[in-house]
């Protein structure tokens, strides 16, 4: 049943790719019909070549490029000729005709000598680097990549238009991708990762999803090389999603699926890997994408080797090897030879196994020999040295330019200063008159503010006296009530009123009439409650740890009542019998955007579930907590701990 499922999936994948491939063929045909039926011009040619580039130069795009090239030669437009030859070189490069691509690049460079086109010069060197890399000449590849980077770095971005700055950044992005691939193939994986990360960041900054998808696919390939298969799959799925979103060409989607298949193969997921290989190989055949076809055939061949299907492995890897020889692709000759050596060794054909193992080692040595590594290192060091000198030279020129600008600015500034001095002197007399008027008004305002301050202090003083009078009346009332519970309730009310009176006392005694210093207030409040209950700190220890801060009256009033209530509850209920080391602790600290109030005792413990639902004290605490937007929690473990996380407060 599972075999049927994979067969159906395989057929569906081939059909899907065939449909998409047909759509892109129709698109190219439509572009060709358009340029045949309409008059060509420079803008139209640029747009057409750019569109073909986005489609990764499919095989039937050659006729379009040739038509634009012929038009450019007929009009003798060197810029257009240069663009057309470069597009043709890319066509050959993408279709694995490397020698033809080099020939077209030489023609491009011939016309470039007559034009100042640094972006295109950098692109030509970059493409040359890619060709030499695939042909196995890593010294020349590295040389051309560094030349491309040097051209882009030397461009004076200050003189570029915004459009050209974006183009330069795009070229640098593509170059970083190429350098990353180069370092991956030469097993310099840390450097490859660094360049991929730089390129991907630039793609996001430019908002280019097409390049972002390609870069993620290439990063996945790198992760497979360093055996981080699950991480590779995650990145490759992300690449696949992006390419689906932008409806990327079938070939581009196929490359990501190829890397996914390689990851599944490395994880020994035979069926998943084989299904993908079987779907993308026909796609690459139909599109004549030789490089991708070679890579896919080797990948499937290695998968067959893992599954001991050696005849199938030999068939795939021999086809890949022959294509690599025909295309002069040294990298794929090497991987194909390794696949064939492994397969022939497994079927005990040691003669052929030795033959292909020798080829593999020869190819590998041609890339990784010490002479090549030494040359590449020397090139990199020379580039870094030259770049450092260039930057110093640029910095010196910039400083000279800045000094010139400073001198001119000073001269203009001096003239402006003389002009404004005359204006300022004229305004000086006007300001003197205005200042006299303002000084008179400020005296009046200060007097009014002083009067208001005296009035506000008097108000707080009178409120305090009124609250103390109420407190005294409640105390006298409690003394004359025979019902003990009623008398206790009135006394509790008297203590609450006293805590509020203390706030107004603090306000008129200090310069800040709108806020209360918390530390002093809580100390005085706690001592007042102890005195009201005739309890000495020798009987019950009191520990207070409060931040130095000033809270406004709307914040400190409910906090004061809550603390008052909790201390009274502790004195009444926590220590019904004498206990050595009895302790009540109060802390108030600001943490992040919250005031954290803790009142704790080491008494007999308390649970709000055991408290009567009609307890006024508990209701009052809950009500005031809501006013402060506080989270209230009560825990009982070797005593009682009440915590409030206060979110509504104002610090003065």
Beta strands, then each sheet from edge to edge (+ up, - down):
strand 1: 515-517
strand 2: 541-546
strand 3: 550-552
strand 4: 583-591
strand 5: 594-601
strand 6: 630-636
strand 7: 640-646
sheet 1: 1+ 3-
sheet 2: 2+ 4+ 5- 7+ 6-
end
